[in-house]
């Protein structure tokens, strides 16, 4: 994935602040870098580019704490437990922090566990918030926030950075200090064969580092170090900044929508979209009118059949129902049994009832038959089976307390 790395200046956000930026390709190679004011920061090449903000070492303070059991919520409860976890961190770090916890932004190391000490990084909340807001106003939606150095990297190497006038070194103590022999004992834990860890220096200060350490150092460009920092799994966008990132994404989506609605270069696309919507509306209305006309023609055909078959019916309200009633009258008059007769209903019900179920009483009136049966013989599954089978034969069958109720027609 292409990365757009922006290193925040230690100074406050403003027109005079310069931002170091680095654009990397998909394979992680540097493609462009510079140090410019905020107004001159280039936009990301595309929407898939990950915008990574890097916090300088001098703006951070590092602390190790032992979290109590149950303080790390996982899964669906993680977001709800964030405020509780922040309150726990405020209490654990109250004596270690120089400022009030409410004035600081705190973040945990990746994949923290309560069984071991956890690294917590702190920085000024107002300083970070001002820079993130300035980047959002410039149209840069930040994806991740990473530290310039991490305790894991500094546990193995000591870094010498800066320029010839202001060389700085950063070691396992996580405290940047001027390059000097007196500060060396503070910065490095004995790790190498001669009591010093591996030393990595930027080209501008490599000679001074070799003079102090009396041995060759590993050269590393600043851009390579920025890429290395951006590729870690750290993300300091936690607690309050989680919601801030969502708001920035919403602002970015709103700005994109406004661009699509107002920008001149999108005028042709807007007209094409409006034309497509109008064509679909006209087509849907034409199709609806055609279907309505076909349905009306079928209704007229049914009414015509009813009128020609039974001319004595003066007003047609529900042609299928009226025709069914007239057919039933003719069947009764001719002595032919119909599906609404008691014998037909009783035969249909008897064919579906289990052999163990017997009817105790039968009542038939106005094409409705009520057949009483023991309640224990009609379980819910059996009731559903019988009702479905009778429905397929054109009968509505329901279980009402201790009896079956059958009527002509489909079940409601």
Secondary structure in CASP SS format (residue, H / E / C, confidence):
PFRMAT SS
TARGET T0000
AUTHOR 0000-0000-0000
METHOD secondary structure of the structure
MODEL  1
X C 1.00
X C 1.00
X E 1.00
X E 1.00
X E 1.00
X E 1.00
X E 1.00
X C 1.00
X C 1.00
X C 1.00
X C 1.00
X C 1.00
X C 1.00
X C 1.00
X C 1.00
X C 1.00
X C 1.00
X E 1.00
X E 1.00
X E 1.00
X E 1.00
X E 1.00
X E 1.00
X E 1.00
X C 1.00
X C 1.00
X C 1.00
X C 1.00
X C 1.00
X E 1.00
X E 1.00
X E 1.00
X E 1.00
X E 1.00
X E 1.00
X E 1.00
X E 1.00
X H 1.00
X H 1.00
X H 1.00
X C 1.00
X C 1.00
X C 1.00
X C 1.00
X C 1.00
X C 1.00
X C 1.00
X C 1.00
X C 1.00
X E 1.00
X E 1.00
X E 1.00
X E 1.00
X E 1.00
X E 1.00
X C 1.00
X H 1.00
X H 1.00
X H 1.00
X C 1.00
X E 1.00
X E 1.00
X E 1.00
X E 1.00
X E 1.00
X C 1.00
X C 1.00
X C 1.00
X C 1.00
X C 1.00
X C 1.00
X C 1.00
X C 1.00
X C 1.00
X H 1.00
X H 1.00
X H 1.00
X C 1.00
X C 1.00
X C 1.00
X C 1.00
X H 1.00
X H 1.00
X H 1.00
X H 1.00
X H 1.00
X H 1.00
X H 1.00
X H 1.00
X H 1.00
X H 1.00
X H 1.00
X H 1.00
X C 1.00
X C 1.00
X C 1.00
X C 1.00
X C 1.00
X C 1.00
X C 1.00
X H 1.00
X H 1.00
X H 1.00
X E 1.00
X E 1.00
X E 1.00
X E 1.00
X E 1.00
X C 1.00
X C 1.00
X C 1.00
X C 1.00
X C 1.00
X C 1.00
X C 1.00
X C 1.00
X C 1.00
X E 1.00
X E 1.00
X E 1.00
X E 1.00
X E 1.00
X E 1.00
X E 1.00
X H 1.00
X H 1.00
X H 1.00
X H 1.00
X H 1.00
X H 1.00
X H 1.00
X H 1.00
X H 1.00
X H 1.00
X H 1.00
X H 1.00
X H 1.00
X C 1.00
X C 1.00
X C 1.00
X C 1.00
X C 1.00
X C 1.00
X E 1.00
X E 1.00
X E 1.00
X E 1.00
X C 1.00
X C 1.00
X C 1.00
X H 1.00
X H 1.00
X H 1.00
X H 1.00
X C 1.00
X C 1.00
X E 1.00
X E 1.00
X E 1.00
X E 1.00
X E 1.00
X E 1.00
X C 1.00
X C 1.00
X C 1.00
X C 1.00
X E 1.00
X E 1.00
X E 1.00
X E 1.00
X C 1.00
X C 1.00
X C 1.00
X C 1.00
X C 1.00
X C 1.00
X E 1.00
X E 1.00
X C 1.00
X C 1.00
X H 1.00
X H 1.00
X H 1.00
X H 1.00
X H 1.00
X H 1.00
X H 1.00
X C 1.00
X C 1.00
X C 1.00
X C 1.00
X C 1.00
X C 1.00
X C 1.00
X C 1.00
X C 1.00
X C 1.00
X E 1.00
X E 1.00
X E 1.00
X E 1.00
X C 1.00
X H 1.00
X H 1.00
X H 1.00
X H 1.00
X H 1.00
X H 1.00
X H 1.00
X H 1.00
X H 1.00
X H 1.00
X H 1.00
X C 1.00
X C 1.00
X C 1.00
X C 1.00
X E 1.00
X E 1.00
X C 1.00
X C 1.00
X H 1.00
X H 1.00
X H 1.00
X H 1.00
X H 1.00
X H 1.00
X H 1.00
X H 1.00
X H 1.00
X C 1.00
X C 1.00
X C 1.00
X C 1.00
X C 1.00
X C 1.00
X C 1.00
X C 1.00
X C 1.00
X H 1.00
X H 1.00
X H 1.00
X H 1.00
X H 1.00
X H 1.00
X H 1.00
X H 1.00
X H 1.00
X H 1.00
X H 1.00
X H 1.00
X H 1.00
X H 1.00
X H 1.00
X H 1.00
X H 1.00
X H 1.00
X H 1.00
X H 1.00
X H 1.00
X H 1.00
X H 1.00
X C 1.00
X H 1.00
X H 1.00
X H 1.00
X H 1.00
X H 1.00
X H 1.00
X H 1.00
X H 1.00
X H 1.00
X H 1.00
X H 1.00
X H 1.00
X H 1.00
X H 1.00
X H 1.00
X H 1.00
X H 1.00
X H 1.00
X H 1.00
X H 1.00
X H 1.00
X H 1.00
X H 1.00
X H 1.00
X H 1.00
X H 1.00
X H 1.00
X H 1.00
X H 1.00
X H 1.00
X H 1.00
X H 1.00
X H 1.00
X H 1.00
X H 1.00
X H 1.00
X H 1.00
X H 1.00
X H 1.00
X H 1.00
X H 1.00
X H 1.00
X H 1.00
X H 1.00
X H 1.00
X H 1.00
X C 1.00
X C 1.00
X C 1.00
X C 1.00
X C 1.00
X C 1.00
X C 1.00
X C 1.00
X C 1.00
X H 1.00
X H 1.00
X H 1.00
X H 1.00
X H 1.00
X H 1.00
X H 1.00
X H 1.00
X H 1.00
X H 1.00
X H 1.00
X H 1.00
X H 1.00
X H 1.00
X H 1.00
X H 1.00
X C 1.00
X C 1.00
X C 1.00
X C 1.00
X C 1.00
X C 1.00
X C 1.00
X H 1.00
X H 1.00
X H 1.00
X H 1.00
X H 1.00
X H 1.00
X H 1.00
X H 1.00
X H 1.00
X H 1.00
X H 1.00
X C 1.00
X C 1.00
X C 1.00
X C 1.00
X C 1.00
X C 1.00
X E 1.00
X E 1.00
X E 1.00
X E 1.00
X E 1.00
X E 1.00
X E 1.00
X C 1.00
X C 1.00
X E 1.00
X E 1.00
X E 1.00
X E 1.00
X E 1.00
X E 1.00
X C 1.00
X H 1.00
X H 1.00
X H 1.00
X C 1.00
X C 1.00
X H 1.00
X H 1.00
X H 1.00
X H 1.00
X H 1.00
X H 1.00
X H 1.00
X H 1.00
X H 1.00
X H 1.00
X H 1.00
X H 1.00
X C 1.00
X C 1.00
X C 1.00
X E 1.00
X E 1.00
X E 1.00
X E 1.00
X E 1.00
X E 1.00
X C 1.00
X C 1.00
X E 1.00
X E 1.00
X E 1.00
X E 1.00
X E 1.00
X E 1.00
X C 1.00
X C 1.00
X C 1.00
X C 1.00
END
